[in-house]
Structure formats: C-alpha cells, structure tokens
Amino acid sequence: MNAPYSALAACYDRLNAHVDYGKWADFLVRMFRKYAVPEKGLVLDLGCGTGNVTLPLARRGYETVGIDLSPDMLAAARNKPGGERVLWLCQDMRSFRFPEKADAAVCCLDSINYLTDRAGLGKFLTLVQEALRPGGLFIFDINTLYKFRNVYGDRHYILKEDGIYCGWENHFDEKAGLCDFELSFFLEKNGVYHRYDELHRERYWDPDYLVAELEKRGFQILCDFADTDESRWEETSERRFFVTCLGEATPTGRSLRQKRARKSAHRKRLFTKGEEEAALELRQESDRESEPEAGQAPVPEEAHTDTQG
C-alpha cells in the first residue's frame, strides 16, 4: 500500500479537471473584501495540495503560504506557473507553525474531513486560532452527511483519463462516522501501466460540534453556504462552507497598520528563501516568540492543554 497522495499527486489535477478552482478563489476573495482582509494580506492555505486555490490567491495579490503534509503534492504545486511566488511548507495541519499572524486562513476541498479524531481536530483549530491576528478570517468547507451517505456510501467508481485508470471503492461506517476510500491507480509510462494502491480516510463532522469547538476558541460564525455561489445550505447539499472570524470581524486602526508595516520586510525575506532555509528560520522565530520577555513569568504547561469535546 502506498502512502496517501504519493501516487495520486501525479494525476490529481487531471482527475479533478472538472473542479472550477477559479470560483473557489473568487468566493474567498469576496469574503476577504467583505470582512476587511487587506488586499495584500497574508493568507495561509492549510492542506493546500497541488496549489489549485493557493496560486489563484497569489495571482490576486495576496501573500500566500501553502501548507501540506504531502511532499509529492507540494512538488506538483511548486512546479506550476507562479509557484515561485508562494512559500510552500511541508507540515502536518495538526502541528503547523508560522511565526507571523495571518490575516486569513483557508482550508478547502474537505481537508478538515481528513482529520479523523477529536484530538487532531482540536489541535488544528487551536493552531488556527494562534496563527490569526484578532479579527482574522478562517474559511473552510466540509463534506456533509448527505454526501457521505448518498455519494460515497458503499459505492464504487471508475475514473478514466489519458494514461490513467482509477478504481475507487468506498466504505462508510455511519456509526463511527468514518469513510474509507480504497484507490487503485494504473498509470501509463512508456506504454506500460503500473499499479499503485492508496487508502484514504475521512470523517463526517457534525456541524454543531464544529461550531462549538470554534466558539470555545473565540471564533464567531459569520455565515455558511452550500457552495461558492453563496447559495443557502440545505439537507441535500453535498458541502457546507463556513466563514468565521477570530473575535471581531472588522479590526482596523493605526496600530495594526503599523505592525503590518514593521513585519513587511521580514515577510518578504521568507518568501524569497528556499523551502528548507525558510522552514529553519520559521522554527527559530517560533522558538524566540515562545520565550518569555524580560520580567515576564513563563506560561505554565497547563495553559497549552487542548480543550477537547
């Protein structure tokens, strides 16, 4: 069995050619403008995959950081036109770090469903909270129970593109809330097809539970939708989009603008470094920020304990 996305990375974009990523980016930009995310603000794309949302945001002028666990998916993202404009970081969503406060974080295409236990979800949401400035936006989508039951379920699919055959077998355990996807890829190379097998797993998350966990961490739910066209969510919707903010939705003021200006030069240095060099500087910066200032008592370990439901 191959690691998730190790084989899929090579054909992910071709198998998902039907997805209109431009509409996803347009939706995010509308929300950014509505809730006062700066035009050149810092945006973290968590679970960025091959950069299909990250890169359109970068082209629209946002300083984007793409974070994903799969080095193969990141390699595909980095090699796309404009890939050099993005800082790509190979990190787990449950333990990612970035030293600067972001104006917005996004987690698209049901990446949150890949967090399959409450502890992992709690760690992720706490890290998003810590990564955002006050008033920063967190926008994400999830697969709905309707989709797990009626689209995935225990169904089988065959996907075919030039040089690619993919067998897709689903098993949904509604009691556990877990859905396993057994994928078999046949990829053509020099006239010969090679087989690769991957096992993916998603969890159905009850929206009420998600909202409660977000509110514990100081997030407000601004709105929710069924699709990027901002249509109303219904019981038969396959996705549900949430637009949330950390604290107040529209923070403004001179001090915030001054703080952004002071950090601008440092941020530009990060975006021009290679991935390994940038990752090292991020770790050093994070370590420095975790040290107490002179005269400040260290934060006790209990303060870092996750609040799990």
RAGI-V360601 format. One record per helix or strand. SS is the DSSP state (alpha for helix, beta for strand). FROM is the first residue (numbers start at 1). TO is the last residue. If there is no record, write none. Layout:
ss->SS from->FROM to->TO
ss->SS from->FROM to->TO
//
This chain:
ss->beta from->2 to->2
ss->alpha from->8 to->10
ss->alpha from->12 to->15
ss->alpha from->21 to->34
ss->beta from->42 to->46
ss->alpha from->54 to->59
ss->beta from->63 to->68
ss->alpha from->71 to->78
ss->alpha from->83 to->85
ss->beta from->87 to->90
ss->beta from->102 to->107
ss->alpha from->111 to->114
ss->alpha from->118 to->131
ss->beta from->132 to->143
ss->alpha from->145 to->152
ss->beta from->156 to->161
ss->beta from->164 to->173
ss->beta from->178 to->189
ss->beta from->192 to->203
ss->alpha from->207 to->216
ss->beta from->219 to->225
ss->beta from->239 to->246
ss->alpha from->254 to->272
ss->alpha from->275 to->290
ss->alpha from->301 to->304
//
